Amino acid sequence: MKKDTGILVFGATGKTGKIIVKKFLQEGYKVRAFVRDLKKVSHISHPNFTVSQGDVRNAKAVEDAVKDGDIVISALGNLRIFKNTIISDGVANIIAAMKLHEKSRLLFMSSLGAGDSKGQLGLIYNLIYLPAFLRNVFRDKERQEKLIHESGLVWTIIRPAGFIFLPLPFRYRKCVMPSRPRVLPIMSRYHTADFILKECEDDQYIQKNVTLSYF
């Protein structure tokens, strides 16, 4: 990947999105953030940083942003507990825009516990958080992943374990096959951003669902 490659980040103002933007800028890449609220990125002053404003559910706004991006990264998140398709509707717009502008590379951050990694989030998540609070969130994640799998794009789906803020001082595990449920599945946002950067550079996991976890 050349340094003048344009990186477009959806979800750039989220906790992980902010780290992704910072990491790519530090490495000398051109980064465009797609945001709803310009105030949330007003503190970023960098010659390689630009912004597109809009709602991911607005197809025209997404189209306008995608035309200037060579690689699209989504760190979109939604923790609303009621039934909704906010993110998957946005994903559909992203896919359509990428096809329209003939862009192919998509890296999408999902979550451990989605798709064929179901049941791997650990007992607390599996028995309490998922059924009580995150059932609808994960239903939409399933839809998001299905849209990407069927998109025909050059995609990689990243499924990090439950987030901790600071990275632990050892290597994280990468897995592309379903494995046994984990007792303490945790992952840092920093190492997740690090993986996304390396995958953009190396393309080792094309058409793969990659789970990330320390344990």
Buried (B, 14 or more C-beta within 10 A) or exposed (E): BEEEBBBBBBBBBBEBBBBBBBBBBEBEBBBBBBBEEEEBBEEBEEEBBBBBBBBBBEBEBBBBBBBBBBBBBBBBBBEEEEEBBBBBBBBBBBBBBBBEBEBBBBBBBBBBBBBEBBBBBBEEBBEEBBEEEBEBBBBBBBBBBEBBBEBEBBBBBBBBBBEBEEBBEEEBBBBBEBEEBBEEBBBBBBBBBBBBBEBBEEEEBEEBBBBBBBE
